């Protein structure tokens, strides 16, 4: 496979996953607004900080309110990680690699992109945001289902898998980080009732609520929810599962030794969480370190398979 084709497939998967996860991130914050007690306020600006968008946001907006944050995350063309920017990137990458993916994928991408652009105001305005975001998430899942059911398990598939799960691992830590930021800003007397709402919404945002109940078999609390989302080996959105999928896909390709070793080391590093009190500023720093290590994995993937002369094979 040509390295440029492999790179486009990898980034197609990353951007598609980013579209879905951005919708999930905004959705969990939106639901928090409805379920939190009236005397507890949350800052939407947390989402800008955990997505490393502070500089770009402040170049464009003066007011750090809900509307501007949601607009920046969903539709702003100055933000390369916004939902619409990511959809555009998926569409462009698939347009140039249509001969190596199921032919229906081009049609599904176009439909999702068209729906998002025609109805983006529903996402920015709170009244219809839930329906809009759910439709985006379902559209992404439909495309992923097509790939799972109709694409050969060749090199192209392995690059798609690495892209999807690397992006998912990154956003997994960011969604947890968003919840940690809310908890750190709360008053001590609010922690219990706030935690019950926040961690329940985090699990639901990752479609993890029922799996958590089945696996952990206890009430929801911060320590157990975080441990499940980071370390569960079977749940497909946990950090541990994502890293294993990346490693498994990489080992089916040449020059995978460095990446496999790096992921093995990262998988063996567990932050000790015995109670919700351990979800503190140090844990926040740990999540930031995880995000940096995910970025390092991306760099190694780029160096191993994409930085070749034009015409070389990945």
N, C-alpha and C positions, 0 to 999 in steps of 0.2 A: 504493500500500500504506500502511495506517495505520502511523504511527511506532511505536505500542506493539506491533503485530504484528511489525514489522521488528526491534525490540529483543528480543523474545522468541525469534525465530528465531536471531538473532545469539548470544544467551546460551545457547540450547539447544546450538548447535554448540560453543561454548566449554566448557560443562560436560561434554558428551559426550567431547570431546577430553581434558579434564582427567581424567576417569575412566580413560581408556585410558593416559594418560601417567603418572598416579600408580601404576597397576599396573606399568607398565614401570620406573619409578624404583625401586620396592620390589623388583622382580624382579632388577634388575641388582645391587643390594646383596646380596640373598639369595644369588645365584650366586657373588658374590665370596667370601662366607664359606666356600664349599665348595672354591674353587680357590686361594685364597691360601695360601702357606706358613704353617705353624702359628705361627711366631715373628713374624708380621706381623699386627697387630691394626688393625681399622678402627672408627671411631666411627659408630654409627647416628645419633647426634645431628647429624651433618653435614646430614642430610636435613631436619631441622627448621630449621636455620640458612639453608639455601639456599632454602627455601620461605617464608621470612619468618614463621615461626610460633613464634618463641622466646617471646614474651610469652604467647600463648595456651597453649602447651605448659606453661610453668612455672606458670601458674595452676592447672593440672589435675594435673600430675605432679611428684613430687619426685625420682624416679629416672630418669636419662637412659639407660635400657637399651633393648635391641632391642624387647622386647615393648611397652613404652610408646610408643616411636616408631612402630612399625608400627600399633598400635591408634589412635594419633592421626591417622596419615595415611589409614588405611583406614576407620575406623568412628566416630570421635569426633564427636558431634553439636555440640560446642562449636567445632569447626573447620569453618568454612564451605567450606573447600577439600578436606575429606576425601572419599574415594571415595563413601561412602554419602550424604553431604550433596550432592555434585555430582549423583549419580544422582537424588536427590529433586528437585533443581532442574531437571534435564532433563525429568523426568516432568511437573512442574508447568507448565513452559513449553510443552511439546508438548500437554498437555491443553487449553490455551487457544488453541492454533493448529492444531488438528487438521484444519481445512478447507483449509490451504495446504500440507500435507505429504502424502506417500503414506499411505493409510489403514492400511497394515500397520505403519507406524512406531509407532503407539500400542501395538499388541500386543507388538512387539519390545522396546520400552522397559519395559513392564510385566514381561515375562518376565525381562529382565536385572536389573531392580530387585529382583524377588522372589527370584531366584537369589542375588544378592549378600547380601540380608538373611538368608536362610535358612542360608547357608553361610559367613558372615563369620568364624566361629571358625576355619575352615580357613585363611583368610588370615592370621589373627593367630598361629596355631600353626604352627611351622616345618615340621612333617612333611608337610602337604598344601598348603602355600602355593603351590608351583609350579603345581599343577593348577588351583587356584582362580584365581590371577592370569591364567593362560593362557586360562581360560574367560571371564573378564571382558574381556580384550583381544579375543578372538574375537567376543564378543557386540557390542562396539563396532564392530568392523570389519564385521559383518553389517549393522548399521544404516547405516553409511556406504555400504556397497555398495548397499543399497536406495535410498538417496537419490541416489546416482550413476546408478542405472539407471532410476529411475522418477519423478524430479522435474523439472518444467519449468525451463528456464534463464531464469527471470524474476527480478524483484527479490528475491523470497524466497531464491532460490538464491544470489544474490550476497552477501546478508547471512550466510547459512550458511557460505559459503566464507571470508568475512572473519573470522568468529568461529573457525572451525576452525583456520585457518592462523595467526591471531594467537596463539591458545593454544598451538599447536604450536611456534611460534617461541620463545615464552617458555619452554616446558618444555625445548626443545632446549638453550638456554643453561644451564638449571638442571641438566640431566643431565650436561653437560660440566663444570659447576661442581662437581658432586658428585665427579667423578673428579679434578679439579684439587685439591680439598680433601684427598682421600686421598693424592695424590702429595706435596702440600706437608707433610703430617704424617709422611711416611716418612723414614727415615734415608738418607743419601746412598748407602751401600753396597747399599741395597735397591732403588734406583730402577729398575735394569734389569729385574730379574725381576718386580717389582711392576708396572711399566709394561706389560709384555707381557700380563699378566692383565687389568689394569684397562681398557686401551683396547680389548682384544678384547671384553670384556663390554659396554663402552659401545656399540660398533658393533652388537653383537647385540641390545642392548636397543632400538635404533632400527631393527631389521631391515635394517641397513646392511652387514652383513659381506660378503655376496657382491658387492654393488654396489661396495663399496670395493675388493675384490680385482680386479674387472673394470676399474674406472676407474683406480686408482692403480697396480696391477700391481707391488706390492712388499710386503714384510713389514709387519706392523702396528707402528707406533710412534706416540707421542703427537702429534708435530708433524703428521704426515700425516693421522692420524685426525681431529684437531681441524680442520685445514684443510678436509678433506672435509665434515665435518658443518656447518661454517660457510659454506663458499664454493661448494660444488658446485652448478652451476646446474640440474642435471637430477634429482638425487635428491630425492624428495618430502618428506623430513623435514629437509633441510638448511635453515639459516637463510636463505640466499640465495633458495632456491626458495619458501619460505613468504612472504617479503616480496614477491616478484614476484606470487604468487597474490593477495595482499591488494591490491596496487596494481592488478592487472588487474581484479579484481572491483569495486574502488572506481570505476575510470574508466567503468564501465558505469552508474553512478548519478550523479545531479546533485550539485553541490557537492563534487566530489572533488579539486579543485585543491590544497588545502593538504595533504591526506593523501598524494596522489601525490608532491608535492614532498618531503615529509618522508621518505617511504620511499626515494625516489631518493637523497637525501643519505645516509641510513643505509646503503643498499646499496653506496655507493661508499667507505665507511670500512672498511678492512681492517687488522686487527692483524698486524704482521709476525711470522711464525713460520717460522723457518728450521731450528730444531732443537728437541728436547724441552726443552732448557734454557730456551727462551723461554716455556714454560708455567710461569710463576712467579707471585708475588704481584701483579705489575702486570697480568698477564693475568687473574687473578682479579678485580681491580678493573674491568678492561675488560668482563668478563662482567656484572658488576653494573650498569655503565653501559648495556649493551645491554638489560638487563631494565627499567631505568628508561625507556629510549626506547620500548620496546614498550608500557609503561604509558601513555606520552604518546600513542602512536597510538590506543590505546583511548579516551583522553579526547577526541581529535579526532573519532573515529567517533561517540562519544556526542553531542558538540556539533553535528556536521554533520547527523545524521539522527534522533536520538532525543529531543532536548530541545525538543519542540513541544507546543503545546496539544493536549489530547485531541481526537482526530478529524482532526488534520492528517496529511498524507501525508508519508512519508519520501522 
